[in-house]
């Protein structure tokens, strides 16, 4: 059956490999064709059993190519895990709880495994964080929880709009109003004088309105020690003010432990580079000059019920605040992008192909 691998693909140390060795011993120790056939049959049966148990991956050349994926919130990670888990892109993702998820980098052990993560342009990233926290299906459920009433009282006023804004406002009014909460949310992290006292009395998750702390969140996933979602006030000051330079260097060191850092804006290209790392060959959907094959790459789009939004609609004063709380993310994003473009260029030379047909992305 072509759906499971032949004996020659069996991995060393597995029972199918042992069956293959047994077959060879029978063959070399006897000219009896029956013995050779029996050994071959035993090998194939064992191989099928091992494949059915999930111990053989017909796509992967070696068991060391297990994938460790650090999921940075709102960077395309849910799409990646969903598609890989469904067999999309012809990449097999071995799902183990310790091998993927929104967890601090220090909890991932990548010895003899490929380590991968996705980042996103910082402004777009924080905008996505806000609208997920404010308008996603999960957020609408949270509004009915008593803990939010206590949190809002402690924090004086939630920056997130009430759920009714999406249903009572007309389209024109909604565009004008939906970024007001974003402005207040950013003030919470960029203003310290008026809000310093009540903020100090809150737990990290309360100070973050039971959602994400957006301050250099992508870098924080590399440095955090307990929970990547919420940063304590002391952590914010220590990491991004007092020891800012040290934090940047530690984050750079952490990034060097990854085999590939992809980007949300170069998602298609990032998956092509990952495929090459795993299988040492070009995937069929990785030549943008072939429109049909390139178009066969169809990642999932998971909206989570989030209200539509765009940076083009955001006022410059709000964009400036976005830049303040993502200063370190901006520094590292620029470096990651430069490295990724070099990898893309090397890939194009290696396979005499094109991964970027839009020169504006270079």
C-alpha positions, 0 to 999 in steps of 0.5 A: 500500500503506497500509504505506508512506507516500504521496509527500506524507509524504516528508521534505525532502532525501530521494530521494522528495522530489526525485521529488515536485519532479520531478513538479511540474516536469513537471506545471507545464511541460506539460499532458500527463497522461502526464508528470504520471503519470510523475512521480507514478510516479517519486515513489512508486517512490522513496518505496517504495525510501526506506521499504524502506531505513529512511530514511522513518518513516511515523509520525515527522513529521520526521527530527529526532525521532530518539530518544536514550535513556539507559538507567539500569540496573534502571529499566525501560530494557530493557522500554522498548527491547525494546517500542519496538524491536518496534514497541509503543506505535506509537513507532519507535525508530531503533536506533544503538549511540550512541543508547541503552544503559547508558552515561554521559550525556556519550557521548550527542549529542542535537542535533536529537534527543529525549532521554529517560531513565527513573528509579526510586524509589531504595529500589526501585532499589537493591533491584532492583540487589542481586537482579539481581546476586545471583540473576539468570541472568547472576549464576548464570553468573558464579559459575562464573567463576574471577575471582569466586573471586579477587574474593571472597578479596580482599573477604573474603566476598561479600555475595551468597548462593550459588545453592543458597539458591534451591533448598535453602531452603523458602519461609518460610526463604528470605524470612527469609534472602534479605535477609541478603546485602543487609544485608552488601552495604550495609555494604560501602558504608556502613562504612569503618573495617574494610573501608577497607584491602582495598577500596582495593586492589581495582579498581572492578569488584572492589570492586563484586563485578563488578556495579553500584556502588549509591551514588547510581547514577542520579545517577552516570549523569549525571556519570560520565566512563568507566563508569556501572557502577563507581565508584572509591573516589576518585569516591565520596568526591569526588562524594558527600562532598567536593563533594556540593552541586556534584554535585547542581547538575551533575546538575540541569544535566544533567537539563535537557538531557533533553526528558523524564525519565520514572519507572518508577512512572509508566511508562505515563504517561511513554510517553504523554508521550513519544508526544506529544513525538514526534507532537504528538497523543494515543495511543489508550492514553492515557486511563485512563477508557477501560479497554479502550484503557488496558488495551491498553498491555501492556509486556513483563516481563523478569525475568532470572530474578531472585528475587522481592523486596519492600520490604515484607519489608525491615527498617527498619534495612536501609531506613535503609542504603538511604537513606544510599547514595541520598541524592542520588538521593532529592533529584533523584527528588523533583524529577523526580517534581514536574516529571513530575506537572506535565507530566501535568497539562498533558497532561490539560488539553491533550487533556481526558483523564486520565492518572492515575486513581489519585489516590494517585499524584498 
